Amino acid sequence: MDPGEAAILESSLRILYRLFAPLSPLPAALPGRMNVIDHVRDMAAAGLHSNVRLLSSLLLTMSNNNPELFSPSQKYQLLVYHADSLFHDKEYRNAVSKYTMALQQKKALSKTSKVRPSTGNSASTPQSQCLPSEIEVKYKMAECYTMLKQDKDAIAILDGIPSRQRTPKINMMLANLYKKAGQERPSVTSYKEVLRQCPLALDAILGLLSLSVKGAEVASMTMNVIQTVPNLDWLSVWIKAYAFVHTGDNSRAINTICSLEKKSLLRDNVDLLGSLADLYFRAGDNKNSVLKFEQAQMLDPYLIKGMDVYGYLLAREGRLEDVENLGCRLFNISDQHAEPWVVSGCHSFYSKRYSRALYLGAKAIQLNSNSVQALLLKGAALRNMGRVQEAIIHFREAIRLAPCRLDCYEGLIECYLASNSIREAMVMANNVYKTLGANAQTLTLLATVCLEDPVTQEKAKTLLDKALTQRPDYIKAVVKKAELLSREQKYEDGIALLRNALANQSDCVLHRILGDFLVAVNEYQEAMDQYSIALSGGLPRSHLWNRSCLERPGISSFSVTGWSFHCRAREMTLQPARNKAEIQASPLFCCPLVWTPMTRSL
């Protein structure tokens, strides 16, 4: 505080003290007369927090200098209103201190048999006797503790409230805190208590489903309200859909939500579209996931939830300019959510700026420690920076938060493979296979680990064949099968596989691999066409060529669709070409193909 402000404060205190000090206790209340505490209460109710903070600070100082100036109940009110104003200004530690003092004052007040008369121009009106609720004060303290990341203290303060006195919002906060701390049983109890009091608390329903409570049991808790309130016939289907979500049954969840979304009253609901997009992403259907995210974004331009996954998908497709634009738009909406930071982090990660991606991921986790996408981003950045053990910690935390998301397990297995811990990777892949079931994704994940060991190559082939039988269009399985065929130099089989996969979809990575296979069988012109499609489809130029056998005698360069490829010392650079689609050095393509991924993806 500068000298000018100190002088103003001192002058104000003297004036107020002169006003209140000479007054003697009033023998009786004057009807309709408001005291200064009533004015503070009215300003707090009107949302004039900065005014409340200034006046209550002055009045509390006067009370400290003259303890007889205000009654214990009035001082309790002053402390609560002052703490509320500090909470509004996000000064949480200071607010906790004042709330604690208020509770101590309330405890002393409850011990007195009667309230002492005040000398502060008080009036014993009914309004002045309405003291702030002690339960509400404890709830505000718990909010401060959660903002300070002191969850244990928040649980302790709320646990001190008797069960019968807990309001729905207190039970909801307790349930979330218990869940975060891994205490499932008390969390389930608190969520059920919320539903008992508020049967349409949908977030509490999601909380119960996430803790493995059966959908039928949850639905039974809402049956009365469904039967008595009109237009709620969709709720039982909604509960059924999200029960499938939390058991990892993505296909049935997608079908159930689609049936809900097709209903006329729920058509174009942004939350349902976002859930569908997330489910398609979990099922490995990135194309439909992006389409649903775009549809939701068109309906709500200020949508933030789920945009971190959307940005990640765009980054994987090489659409970095779109990712950058998305990040800027989200920052303009709010920088207090994790999603904008994750989107910007994905842009940095796929631009190979791993240190910046690490910083942005850490910032996102600071804003929301439950952000799975932020944990995956930070873990991937740490892994690519060679800090594998730290990355493992983040992937394990992501698995704890989202045990049904396969990409969390993929990140952890990538870490094990990066540190040559093939045994640990195999154990994890087998556990995922048994836990999430034998679907195309888990089969491909297990095959990916098997490909790392020459002894299990045949098993990998069998697993990939099973995966492609279930989903012939699953890109990850196609890529791994193509890698296996390349090792065996079965290029014709690889070309047939890739053509079949590209028949009903276009993917720039598959086009690039098909180009490599065509080169191996001397189909140079069509290979050029495939590379051109890969470039025009958004594949980063740094990922177009991932081959290690590029040094050949007499080879200098070739060009394709406006780009010239120059080979020097086993490297390939990309420059604008003078002539389009002209192969200047065909001997380049006579070498065997070996894929060496430049960076491991998120």
C-alpha positions, -999 to +999 in steps of 0.1 A: +000+000+000+015+034-010+016+063+015-014+080-002-037+050+002-025+046+038-034+082+046-069+078+031-074+046+051-063+061+083-085+091+078-115+069+070-109+049+102-108+080+123-141+093+108-159+060+114-145+057+149-157+092+158-192+082+145-195+050+164-174+055+196-195+081+213-227+061+209-240+044+239-259+011+237-295+015+225-320+003+251-344-010+224-346-015+187-361+011+166-386-003+141-374+001+105-339+013+116-310-003+097-276-006+112-243-008+094-243-046+093-276-045+074-260-022+049-231-046+044-255-075+040-275-057+014-244-048-006-232-084-005-267-096-017-264-070-045-231-084-056-211-052-047-181-073-035-154-047-039-176-023-017-182-050+008-145-057+011-135-021+017-163-014+043-160-047+061-122-043+064-127-009+080-154-021+104-133-052+114-104-029+123-127-007+144-140-038+161-105-049+170-097-015+184-130-015+204-143-050+211-175-035+225-184-018+193-202-048+177-219-078+192-204-113+186-231-121+160-224-088+141-187-096+141-194-131+128-214-116+100-187-091+091-161-119+090-182-140+067-191-111+043-154-100+042-143-136+035-169-139+007-155-108-009-120-122-008-133-154-023-148-134-052-114-118-057-098-153-058-077-146-027-084-181-015-059-184+013-069-151+028-106-162+025-099-195+043-083-175+071-113-152+075-138-181+073-118-199+100-121-168+122-158-166+115-164-202+125-144-196+157-166-165+164-197-186+157-185-213+181-180-187+208-214-171+200-232-205+204-218-208+239-233-175+251-268-177+264-277-143+251-263-117+227-247-087+242-261-053+230-240-035+204-229+001+205-228+001+167-262+017+161-276-018+159-313-026+156-326-060+166-346-065+134-356-100+122-332-094+092-303-088+115-309-121+133-306-140+100-270-150+105-250-166+076-253-204+076-224-222+093-229-250+068-225-225+039-194-211+054-178-246+055-188-252+019-171-220+009-140-231+028-140-264+009-143-245-024-112-225-014-093-257-006-102-272-039-090-241-057-057-244-038-054-281-047-057-291-011-083-318-016-076-336+017-084-304+036-116-299+016-127-335+024-119-329+061-140-298+064-170-313+046-168-346+065-173-325+096-208-316+085-234-341+099-249-362+072-284-349+078-273-313+074-255-319+040-272-301+011-271-316-024-242-294-035-222-305-005-228-342-013-219-335-049-186-319-040-178-347-015-186-373-042-163-357-067-135-353-041-138-389-029-138-401-065-106-381-073-090-395-042-098-431-052-123-436-024-150-453-045-174-465-017-180-431+000-181-415-035-210-438-045-228-431-013-226-393-018-237-395-054-267-416-044-276-391-018-275-364-044-299-384-066-322-391-037-327-354-032-324-344-069-333-373-091-325-354-123-289-346-114-274-361-146-238-354-136-243-375-105-257-402-127-226-401-148-205-402-117-222-434-105-219-451-139-182-442-140-178-460-107-192-492-122-227-490-107-251-509-129-272-489-152-303-507-141-297-497-105-291-460-115-323-460-136-343-473-107-334-442-087-350-420-114-380-442-121-405-421-101-396-388-117-397-404-152-432-417-145-446-385-130-429-357-151-440-355-188-415-356-217-388-375-198-393-409-216-358-404-231-340-404-197-339-442-193-324-446-228-299-418-220-288-437-188-285-470-209-263-452-235-239-439-209-238-472-191-224-487-223-200-458-225-185-465-191-183-502-197-163-496-229-190-510-252-184-483-278-205-498-306-237-503-285-231-468-270-229-453-304-261-470-316-280-460-285-270-424-286-278-423-323-313-435-315-316-407-290-302-381-314-327-391-341-356-383-318-372-350-329-370-334-294-333-342-290-321-337-325-290-315-329-282-316-291-246-304-287-238-326-257-251-358-275-231-349-307-200-343-285-205-377-269-209-393-303-177-377-316-158-389-285-172-425-289-162-426-326-127-415-316-125-442-290-137-467-316-109-456-339-133-441-364-115-408-367-134-397-398-168-398-382-154-383-350-142-352-369-175-349-387-195-350-354-171-325-338-175-301-367-213-305-365-213-297-328-190-267-334-214-253-361-243-255-337-224-239-308-194-217-319-184-212-283-182-250-276-150-259-256-157-294-242-142-320-264-123-296-286-090-309-273-097-343-289-109-325-320-076-305-322-056-337-317-074-354-346-068-325-369-031-325-359-028-362-366-042-355-401-015-329-407-040-300-407-018-278-386-031-246-399-066-256-388-053-266-354-036-232-350-069-214-359-088-236-335-064-229-307-067-191-313-105-193-313-106-213-281-083-189-263-106-161-273-135-179-257-116-188-224-080-194-213-092-208-180-100-242-195-075-270-204-087-274-240-071-243-256-038-252-241-040-288-253-049-278-288-019-254-290+002-282-275-008-306-302+002-280-328+036-277-312+040-314-308+033-322-345+056-293-354+083-312-334+086-284-308+084-309-279+096-285-252+068-261-259+043-290-261+055-301-227+050-266-213+015-263-228+005-298-215+017-289-180-003-257-181-034-276-191-030-301-163-026-271-139-060-259-150-076-293-150-058-322-134-084-346-147-078-337-184-069-370-200-059-354-232-035-330-214-019-360-196-014-378-230+001-347-246+026-342-218+034-379-217+040-380-255+062-349-253+083-364-225+086-396-244+099-379-275+123-359-254+138-392-240+123-388-205+105-421-207+101-428-170+084-394-165+061-401-195+051-435-180+038-417-148+015-395-170+002-424-191-006-444-159-025-414-145-044-411-178-053-448-176-066-443-140-088-415-151-100-432-184-097-470-181-117-476-212-097-453-235-073-474-256-050-445-265-039-442-229-027-478-230-011-472-264+009-444-250+022-465-221+031-494-244+050-470-267+070-460-237+078-496-228+089-503-264+110-471-265+129-484-235+131-519-249+109-533-222+091-557-245+081-580-217+062-552-199+047-541-231+035-576-239+019-580-204+001-547-207-011-555-242-025-588-231-042-572-201-059-547-224-069-575-247-085-594-219-101-563-202-115-545-232-123-575-253-111-589-286-120-560-310-100-547-339-082-521-318-070-544-290-060-570-316-040-544-334-024-532-302-013-567-293+000-573-328+020-541-326+039-555-296+043-589-312+059-573-343+088-561-320+099-597-313+110-619-343+097-650-324+061-637-324+059-625-360+034-653-370+012-644-340+012-608-351+001-618-386-028-639-371-039-611-349-039-585-377-059-609-399-085-612-372-086-574-367-090-568-405-117-594-406-137-575-380-129-541-395-113-541-430-111-502-429-093-499-396-063-478-406-039-488-378-044-525-386-039-519-423-006-500-416+008-527-394-002-554-418+015-534-446+046-532-424+046-569-420+042-575-457+070-551-464+094-571-441+084-603-461+088-583-494+053-594-504+046-561-523+018-574-545-001-585-514+005-552-498-007-533-528-039-553-528-044-547-491-039-509-495-061-506-525-089-524-507-085-502-477-086-470-498-116-481-518-141-465-494-119-439-476-089-416-483-061-415-459-028-397-467-007-422-447-021-451-467-015-433-499+021-427-490+026-464-481+009-475-513+033-452-532+062-470-515+049-504-525+043-493-561+079-481-562+090-515-551+073-531-582+085-504-606+051-487-610+067-453-608+040-432-625+012-444-602+036-441-572+039-404-581+001-401-582-001-416-547+026-394-533+008-364-548-025-374-532-006-378-499+008-343-501-025-327-512-043-346-484-024-328-457+004-352-449+033-332-436+062-332-460+086-344-433+065-376-430+061-383-468+094-402-470+103-424-440+128-447-458+164-455-448+178-470-480+179-439-502+216-437-510+221-451-545+249-445-570+240-421-597+208-408-580+204-371-576+168-361-576+133-366-589+101-345-589+064-350-585+035-327-587+053-295-582+079-307-556+114-318-562+131-345-540+168-343-537+189-371-521+222-364-504+239-388-479+208-408-471+186-377-466+158-363-487+149-327-490+118-311-506+120-281-529+097-265-555+101-283-589+103-267-622+086-295-640+056-314-627+053-352-625+087-358-642+108-386-629+144-376-633+161-405-616+141-437-616+170-459-602+161-443-568+132-467-565+151-499-569+161-501-532+143-523-507+118-505-484+123-501-447+100-478-427+115-459-399+089-436-382+104-402-377+084-395-345+061-416-325+026-402-326+005-393-296 
